[in-house]
């Protein structure tokens, strides 16, 4: 089997792919490019999106590690539209409660906001005038926490957008080396944003209850930190979806506090949990969710001495699987912006917030976003082993069965058994969440 493996800016990913290929029963020859390969030869391109020769996908004997078009998943405004459309057609969907209320906006300059409030954002304007809710602004196509801001009134939103414009002017007029790292964005280039209702009741834990260094002790006084779940899911063909059951909890750098109105733009440190904004902390804020079993729940309103249980973690995983299944169904119903082809697979990093659901006496997950080519290197060396297992599982679930089915070589029992894998069952470390078949028009 010929495999092109090229990850110029992600050496860790390349090493994980190579180890996964070595674990397969099929002999593998690894190439750096497709230059000397005939397009109709049986080939795997397990590379970054930009390195894949996507025209090879017209040959069904070729397999590639990315779908060509998947905007309905990885761009926040497209994802919002897909979910809204799906929930309109399927009001019973879990996405009705798992996706925060969202508005989509498109603007190039801050002074366009008045017109938006008279039209698309009229309902939001009414809520800003009559309620104490908080909202979070996210660029539709930015990642790693860039451009995220929190506000609870129209004036603050206007101030945020004006500051983005001022930052753009500063970048054009000054030496970039003179600037401190910034999470500002250029609105005239990004244009698309979503505004989501900010969730004020996250599940709070103290990661220091699970020390990760031999010289670190548990704190005498616990404090509640916000975190989000980073789950890895793998889509294969057209379409089967798997959830990797080793999920991460990524914590904020300072204890959580409920936002309060103030004249200045809100400090984001207690609210943002993105590891890309905390590279100075190393692995300090990263835990496996399973490691947190037994930690005290420190959310406001929680019963004294309540703890996170194994049952809670199982329920979180169950909800994540259900939300992922409906999210991909929603994307599949928008074939212009998500085209699932049978000879592709792809790894996504999906972020969820866990809510302390006092009304239902339990936990509830909220979908935040889906990322292509997730920044797995930020997991840190302590947990690299979970990534090694993940990529091995991808090879065995997506690569080996594809070639076993495509070739005339008799398959071994392990690969044969793959085709009798029911939805809801976990094998190795992958839970099958969804198995469907995209209907295509006959030519």
Backbone torsions as a table, in degrees:
resi	resn	phi	psi	omega
1	UNK	NA	127.7	177.0
2	UNK	-90.5	133.4	-179.5
3	UNK	-132.1	128.3	171.6
4	UNK	-95.8	122.0	-177.5
5	UNK	-125.6	108.1	-176.6
6	UNK	-141.4	111.7	178.6
7	UNK	-133.2	75.9	-172.8
8	UNK	-57.9	-34.7	-176.5
9	UNK	-108.6	11.2	-177.7
10	UNK	-139.6	72.8	-177.8
11	UNK	-61.5	-33.8	178.2
12	UNK	-63.5	-45.8	179.2
13	UNK	-59.8	-43.4	-180.0
14	UNK	-60.8	-42.1	179.5
15	UNK	-65.2	-36.4	179.0
16	UNK	-68.3	-38.8	177.7
17	UNK	-63.4	-44.3	-178.8
18	UNK	-62.9	-41.3	178.0
19	UNK	-64.7	-39.1	178.9
20	UNK	-63.9	-41.3	179.3
21	UNK	-64.9	-38.1	178.9
22	UNK	-65.5	-23.4	-178.2
23	UNK	-81.5	-11.1	-178.4
24	UNK	-75.9	153.2	178.5
25	UNK	-72.7	-25.9	-177.7
26	UNK	-78.9	133.0	174.5
27	UNK	-60.3	138.4	-174.0
28	UNK	-126.2	136.2	170.6
29	UNK	-114.4	119.4	-175.1
30	UNK	-96.7	128.1	178.7
31	UNK	-114.8	161.6	178.3
32	UNK	-94.3	-18.1	-179.8
33	UNK	-155.3	172.5	179.4
34	UNK	-93.6	9.8	-170.9
35	UNK	-54.6	-41.1	-174.7
36	UNK	-106.2	20.5	-176.5
37	UNK	-111.9	133.4	175.3
38	UNK	-72.2	134.9	-177.1
39	UNK	-59.8	-26.4	-177.8
40	UNK	-94.4	12.9	176.3
41	UNK	-89.3	148.9	179.8
42	UNK	-64.9	116.7	-169.7
43	UNK	-145.3	145.0	170.9
44	UNK	-112.4	129.4	168.5
45	UNK	-108.7	99.1	177.5
46	UNK	-107.0	80.9	-171.1
47	UNK	-141.1	173.5	175.0
48	UNK	-66.3	157.1	-174.1
49	UNK	-54.3	-44.0	-175.3
50	UNK	-72.2	-18.2	-179.2
51	UNK	-91.9	-10.9	-177.5
52	UNK	-79.5	134.3	171.4
53	UNK	-84.0	93.9	-170.6
54	UNK	-68.2	-20.9	178.6
55	UNK	-68.1	-17.9	176.4
56	UNK	-65.5	-19.7	-174.9
57	UNK	-67.6	-16.0	178.4
58	UNK	-68.8	-16.5	176.3
59	UNK	-95.5	113.0	-172.0
60	UNK	-67.9	-9.3	175.9
61	UNK	-81.9	-6.7	178.6
62	UNK	-99.3	144.1	179.8
63	UNK	-123.6	138.2	178.9
64	UNK	-133.4	155.3	-171.2
65	UNK	-91.9	25.9	175.0
66	UNK	-158.8	141.6	167.7
67	UNK	-73.0	151.5	-177.3
68	UNK	-75.9	-44.3	-177.9
69	UNK	-122.2	118.1	179.6
70	UNK	-149.1	36.7	-178.9
71	UNK	-62.4	-30.3	-179.0
72	UNK	-64.4	-13.5	178.9
73	UNK	-103.3	-46.3	-165.1
74	UNK	-98.8	-8.4	175.0
75	UNK	-107.8	124.5	-167.1
76	UNK	-59.8	-39.4	-178.3
77	UNK	-72.4	-33.7	175.1
78	UNK	-69.5	-40.4	177.7
79	UNK	-60.7	-43.1	179.1
80	UNK	-60.1	-43.9	179.9
81	UNK	-64.2	-41.7	-179.6
82	UNK	-62.6	-43.9	-178.6
83	UNK	-67.8	-41.9	178.4
84	UNK	-59.7	-46.0	-179.9
85	UNK	-63.1	-42.4	-177.9
86	UNK	-66.0	-42.3	-178.9
87	UNK	-68.9	-29.2	175.9
88	UNK	-65.0	-39.6	-179.8
89	UNK	-82.7	-27.7	-176.1
90	UNK	-129.1	74.7	-175.2
91	UNK	-63.9	-14.2	178.0
92	UNK	-83.7	-3.6	-175.0
93	UNK	-62.5	146.2	176.0
94	UNK	-64.3	-18.1	180.0
95	UNK	-67.1	-20.2	178.6
96	UNK	-58.0	-36.1	180.0
97	UNK	-106.1	-14.8	-175.2
98	UNK	-94.6	-9.3	179.1
99	UNK	-112.5	120.0	-179.0
100	UNK	-60.7	149.6	178.1
101	UNK	-59.2	131.5	-167.5
102	UNK	-135.3	139.8	170.1
103	UNK	-115.5	142.6	176.7
104	UNK	-109.0	136.3	178.5
105	UNK	-134.1	154.7	175.5
106	UNK	-133.6	121.5	178.4
107	UNK	-154.7	155.5	178.4
108	UNK	-111.1	-21.6	-178.6
109	UNK	-141.4	151.6	-174.8
110	UNK	-61.2	-30.9	-176.1
111	UNK	-72.9	-3.1	175.4
112	UNK	-81.4	-6.4	-175.3
113	UNK	-65.3	-35.4	-179.8
114	UNK	-58.3	-43.5	-179.8
115	UNK	-66.0	-37.3	178.9
116	UNK	-65.4	-39.5	179.7
117	UNK	-68.5	-20.3	176.4
118	UNK	-85.4	-7.8	-176.4
119	UNK	-133.6	-96.0	-174.1
120	UNK	-59.8	-33.6	-175.8
121	UNK	-102.9	19.9	-179.2
122	UNK	-59.5	-45.7	-179.2
123	UNK	-63.4	-40.4	177.3
124	UNK	-63.6	-41.2	178.3
125	UNK	-58.9	-39.4	177.1
126	UNK	-63.2	-42.3	-179.9
127	UNK	-67.0	-38.3	178.8
128	UNK	-63.6	-29.6	-179.5
129	UNK	-81.6	-24.3	-169.3
130	UNK	-118.9	-9.4	-177.7
131	UNK	-128.2	170.5	178.2
132	UNK	-104.7	20.6	-178.3
133	UNK	-69.1	154.4	174.3
134	UNK	-109.3	152.8	-176.9
135	UNK	-132.4	153.6	-179.0
136	UNK	-122.1	130.9	179.9
137	UNK	-98.2	130.0	179.9
138	UNK	-134.8	131.1	172.2
139	UNK	-64.9	142.3	-176.2
140	UNK	-66.3	-28.0	-174.1
141	UNK	-124.8	2.0	177.4
142	UNK	-83.1	161.6	177.8
143	UNK	-138.3	-176.8	177.4
144	UNK	56.6	32.7	174.2
145	UNK	81.9	0.3	-177.9
146	UNK	-70.6	134.9	175.5
147	UNK	81.0	0.7	-179.5
148	UNK	-79.9	130.9	178.2
149	UNK	-142.8	158.0	-179.3
150	UNK	-121.9	139.2	-178.5
151	UNK	-151.2	163.1	176.0
152	UNK	-137.1	12.5	174.8
153	UNK	-153.1	162.3	-175.6
154	UNK	-64.1	-38.4	-177.6
155	UNK	-62.1	-40.7	179.7
156	UNK	-67.3	-39.9	176.7
157	UNK	-60.1	-44.3	177.7
158	UNK	-61.1	-41.6	179.7
159	UNK	-62.8	-40.3	179.1
160	UNK	-60.5	-48.1	-177.4
161	UNK	-67.7	-36.4	176.6
162	UNK	-63.7	-41.3	179.5
163	UNK	-65.4	-35.8	174.8
164	UNK	-59.9	-41.1	178.3
165	UNK	-65.5	-41.3	179.6
166	UNK	-65.1	-38.4	177.8
167	UNK	-64.2	-37.0	177.6
168	UNK	-62.3	-43.4	179.5
169	UNK	-65.4	-37.8	178.5
170	UNK	-63.5	-41.1	-179.7
171	UNK	-62.6	-35.4	-177.8
172	UNK	-75.6	-26.2	-172.5
173	UNK	-102.7	-12.8	-174.9
174	UNK	-124.4	167.5	178.1
175	UNK	-72.8	123.6	-178.6
176	UNK	-57.9	-26.3	-177.9
177	UNK	-70.8	-15.9	-179.9
178	UNK	-84.4	-5.1	-173.7
179	UNK	-95.2	144.9	167.7
180	UNK	-74.2	154.4	176.3
181	UNK	-55.3	137.1	-174.6
182	UNK	-131.9	150.9	174.4
183	UNK	-104.5	12.5	178.2
184	UNK	-70.1	159.2	178.7
185	UNK	-130.4	165.3	179.0
186	UNK	-99.4	105.1	-171.5
187	UNK	-67.8	-29.5	-178.8
188	UNK	-68.5	-21.1	177.5
189	UNK	-93.9	-39.5	-177.4
190	UNK	-80.0	-47.4	173.6
191	UNK	67.7	-46.2	-175.2
192	UNK	-92.7	130.9	177.6
193	UNK	-135.7	159.2	166.5
194	UNK	-121.5	148.1	174.0
195	UNK	-119.4	119.6	-177.3
196	UNK	-118.3	148.4	174.0
197	UNK	-62.3	127.0	-177.3
198	UNK	-80.5	133.5	-175.5
199	UNK	-88.3	117.0	-171.8
200	UNK	-94.2	-6.3	-176.5
201	UNK	-119.6	56.2	179.3
202	UNK	-70.2	154.0	171.6
203	UNK	-68.2	128.6	-177.0
204	UNK	-113.8	132.5	175.7
205	UNK	-133.7	169.4	174.4
206	UNK	-115.3	106.8	-176.6
207	UNK	-62.9	-17.2	180.0
208	UNK	-69.5	-12.4	173.1
209	UNK	-68.1	-16.0	177.2
210	UNK	-121.0	80.2	-178.0
211	UNK	-61.6	142.6	-178.7
212	UNK	-109.5	2.6	177.1
213	UNK	-124.1	148.6	-177.7
214	UNK	-64.5	-23.4	-176.9
215	UNK	-100.2	10.3	-177.8
216	UNK	-106.3	130.2	179.2
217	UNK	-107.1	162.5	178.0
218	UNK	-68.6	146.5	-179.3
219	UNK	-72.5	152.7	176.7
220	UNK	-72.4	-34.8	179.8
221	UNK	-119.0	125.0	-179.4
222	UNK	-86.5	145.8	176.8
223	UNK	-130.2	146.2	-176.5
224	UNK	-84.8	120.6	178.0
225	UNK	-109.8	139.3	174.2
226	UNK	-76.3	147.7	175.7
227	UNK	-146.8	160.9	169.4
228	UNK	-124.4	158.1	178.9
229	UNK	-90.4	129.9	168.9
230	UNK	-105.6	111.6	178.4
231	UNK	-110.2	142.5	175.9
232	UNK	-104.6	129.0	175.4
233	UNK	-126.6	153.3	-177.0
234	UNK	-125.9	121.2	174.1
235	UNK	-97.9	140.0	-176.8
236	UNK	-136.2	130.7	175.3
237	UNK	63.1	-144.6	-173.2
238	UNK	-131.9	60.1	12.9
239	UNK	-161.8	137.4	171.2
240	UNK	-120.6	139.9	-176.0
241	UNK	-125.5	133.1	179.6
242	UNK	-122.4	142.9	171.7
243	UNK	-107.4	126.2	173.8
244	UNK	-77.1	123.5	-168.3
245	UNK	-83.1	1.1	172.9
246	UNK	-97.2	95.7	-176.2
247	UNK	-102.6	153.4	-176.3
248	UNK	-104.1	151.4	170.3
249	UNK	-113.5	120.6	-176.4
250	UNK	-112.3	118.8	-169.0
251	UNK	-99.6	154.0	172.7
252	UNK	-70.0	166.5	-175.6
253	UNK	-84.7	-19.6	179.7
254	UNK	-133.8	159.6	-179.6
255	UNK	-58.7	151.3	-177.8
256	UNK	-76.1	144.5	170.9
257	UNK	-142.6	139.1	179.2
258	UNK	-62.2	131.2	-178.7
259	UNK	-62.7	143.0	177.5
260	UNK	-124.8	146.2	-179.8
261	UNK	-59.2	140.1	178.6
262	UNK	-155.7	165.3	-176.7
263	UNK	-72.8	-33.1	-177.8
264	UNK	-90.4	162.2	175.6
265	UNK	-64.7	138.2	-170.7
266	UNK	-61.0	138.8	172.1
267	UNK	-68.5	125.6	-173.1
268	UNK	-88.5	-10.5	-172.1
269	UNK	-54.9	-42.2	179.5
270	UNK	-73.4	-12.3	-169.0
271	UNK	-108.8	-29.1	-177.5
272	UNK	-95.9	133.4	-175.2
273	UNK	-116.3	10.0	-176.4
274	UNK	-68.5	123.8	-178.7
275	UNK	-66.7	-22.2	179.0
276	UNK	-65.1	-23.0	179.4
277	UNK	-92.5	1.2	-175.0
278	UNK	-132.4	34.6	-175.9
279	UNK	-61.4	-24.0	178.6
280	UNK	-67.6	-17.9	-177.3
281	UNK	-89.2	-8.0	-177.7
282	UNK	60.8	-128.9	-177.3
283	UNK	-92.7	7.4	-172.8
284	UNK	-56.8	-35.7	-176.3
285	UNK	-101.8	16.8	-176.2
286	UNK	-115.6	127.0	175.8
287	UNK	-138.5	154.0	163.6
288	UNK	-72.9	141.5	179.6
289	UNK	-59.7	-37.6	179.6
290	UNK	-62.3	-28.4	179.4
291	UNK	-67.4	-20.8	-174.6
292	UNK	-90.3	-1.6	176.2
293	UNK	-60.4	128.0	-177.2
294	UNK	99.3	-9.1	177.7
295	UNK	-76.1	150.9	-179.3
296	UNK	-73.5	137.5	173.9
297	UNK	-85.4	121.2	-170.5
298	UNK	-112.7	15.1	179.4
299	UNK	-67.9	150.5	178.1
300	UNK	-62.6	132.2	178.9
301	UNK	92.0	-8.1	179.5
302	UNK	-73.3	150.6	177.7
303	UNK	-65.8	146.9	-179.6
304	UNK	-62.3	136.5	178.5
305	UNK	66.5	17.8	173.9
306	UNK	-73.6	145.0	-175.9
307	UNK	-129.4	160.5	174.7
308	UNK	-78.2	125.1	-175.1
309	UNK	-106.9	165.9	174.5
310	UNK	-61.1	-33.3	177.2
311	UNK	-64.7	-39.7	177.0
312	UNK	-60.9	-44.9	-178.9
313	UNK	-64.0	-41.4	177.1
314	UNK	-62.7	-39.4	178.6
315	UNK	-67.0	-39.0	176.8
316	UNK	-60.6	-45.2	179.4
317	UNK	-64.2	-39.8	179.6
318	UNK	-62.4	-45.0	180.0
319	UNK	-66.0	-40.2	178.6
320	UNK	-59.5	-45.4	-180.0
321	UNK	-60.3	-42.2	-179.5
322	UNK	-67.2	-41.4	179.4
323	UNK	-66.3	-42.3	178.9
324	UNK	-61.3	-43.2	-179.2
325	UNK	-58.6	-47.9	-179.0
326	UNK	-71.0	-31.4	178.4
327	UNK	-65.3	-42.0	178.4
328	UNK	-72.1	-33.3	173.1
329	UNK	-61.6	-40.5	178.9
330	UNK	-62.8	-43.3	179.4
331	UNK	-64.8	-38.6	-179.4
332	UNK	-65.8	-24.6	178.3
333	UNK	-78.5	-2.2	176.3
334	UNK	-121.1	72.5	-170.5
335	UNK	-67.2	-13.6	176.4
336	UNK	-69.6	-36.5	-173.6
337	UNK	-108.8	-1.2	168.7
338	UNK	-146.1	112.5	-178.2
339	UNK	-115.6	103.0	179.6
340	UNK	-83.1	116.0	179.0
341	UNK	-107.3	149.2	-173.2
342	UNK	-68.8	-21.3	-176.7
343	UNK	-108.5	46.9	174.8
344	UNK	-145.5	157.4	170.7
345	UNK	-145.4	161.8	-179.2
346	UNK	-158.9	140.8	174.9
347	UNK	-93.4	131.5	176.1
348	UNK	-123.1	145.7	170.3
349	UNK	-102.4	121.9	-174.0
350	UNK	-116.6	131.5	-176.9
351	UNK	-105.6	134.6	178.7
352	UNK	-130.6	148.0	168.8
353	UNK	-104.1	139.2	175.8
354	UNK	-99.6	124.2	-177.6
355	UNK	-98.8	140.3	174.2
356	UNK	-83.3	93.4	-171.2
357	UNK	-88.0	90.0	-176.8
358	UNK	-69.2	-33.2	-178.4
359	UNK	-65.1	-35.2	-179.1
360	UNK	-101.1	5.1	178.3
361	UNK	53.8	51.1	179.8
362	UNK	-172.8	-157.8	-179.6
363	UNK	-112.3	152.1	176.2
364	UNK	-140.6	136.9	-179.6
365	UNK	-96.8	146.8	175.8
366	UNK	-123.1	128.9	177.8
367	UNK	-73.7	131.6	179.0
368	UNK	-104.7	-54.5	-179.2
369	UNK	-167.6	167.2	178.2
370	UNK	-124.4	133.4	-175.4
371	UNK	-119.7	131.0	170.0
372	UNK	-84.6	151.3	-178.3
373	UNK	43.6	60.0	-176.9
374	UNK	-59.8	149.9	-177.0
375	UNK	-77.1	74.7	-174.3
376	UNK	-67.3	-21.3	-178.9
377	UNK	-64.4	-21.6	-180.0
378	UNK	-76.5	-5.7	173.9
379	UNK	-62.8	-34.5	178.5
380	UNK	94.4	157.6	-175.6
381	UNK	-63.8	-28.0	-177.6
382	UNK	-60.4	-34.9	-175.1
383	UNK	-112.3	19.3	178.1
384	UNK	-59.9	-26.7	-178.3
385	UNK	-62.1	-31.1	178.9
386	UNK	-71.0	-30.7	177.0
387	UNK	-71.1	-38.2	177.1
388	UNK	-60.1	-45.4	178.5
389	UNK	-64.9	-38.2	179.5
390	UNK	-59.6	-48.1	-176.8
391	UNK	-70.2	-34.1	174.1
392	UNK	-62.0	-43.5	178.6
393	UNK	-63.5	-37.4	177.5
394	UNK	-62.8	-43.3	179.0
395	UNK	-60.2	-41.7	-176.8
396	UNK	-78.7	-26.9	-178.2
397	UNK	-91.3	-27.4	-173.1
398	UNK	-116.0	-39.6	-174.5
399	UNK	-85.8	-54.7	-176.4
400	UNK	-59.1	-47.2	-179.7
401	UNK	-64.1	-34.5	-179.8
402	UNK	-60.9	-45.6	-177.6
403	UNK	-79.1	-26.4	174.3
404	UNK	-65.3	-37.7	-179.0
405	UNK	-77.4	-33.1	-175.7
406	UNK	-80.5	-28.2	-175.5
407	UNK	-97.3	168.4	178.3
408	UNK	-94.1	4.5	179.9
409	UNK	-73.5	131.0	179.3
410	UNK	-56.6	136.6	-178.8
411	UNK	-86.3	153.1	175.9
412	UNK	-82.2	164.8	-175.5
413	UNK	-57.8	-32.8	-179.0
414	UNK	-64.1	-43.9	179.7
415	UNK	-70.4	-40.3	177.9
416	UNK	-59.1	-40.8	-178.7
417	UNK	-65.6	-24.4	-180.0
418	UNK	-58.6	-34.1	-175.8
419	UNK	-79.7	-0.3	175.3
420	UNK	-119.1	49.8	-174.8
421	UNK	-108.0	105.7	-176.2
422	UNK	-75.0	151.6	175.5
423	UNK	-62.0	136.9	-180.0
424	UNK	96.9	-14.6	-178.7
425	UNK	-92.1	142.5	177.9
426	UNK	-104.3	127.4	174.5
427	UNK	-126.7	141.6	-168.3
428	UNK	52.1	-111.4	177.3
429	UNK	-126.0	19.5	-178.6
430	UNK	-110.9	127.5	173.3
431	UNK	-98.9	125.4	176.8
432	UNK	-76.2	118.4	-176.7
433	UNK	-96.2	-30.5	-170.6
434	UNK	-155.4	138.9	170.9
435	UNK	-141.3	113.7	-178.3
436	UNK	-140.2	176.7	179.8
437	UNK	-134.0	122.3	179.3
438	UNK	-72.9	128.3	179.9
439	UNK	-85.0	129.0	-179.7
440	UNK	-115.8	147.9	175.4
441	UNK	-70.2	138.8	175.9
442	UNK	-75.4	142.9	-176.3
443	UNK	-77.6	NA	NA
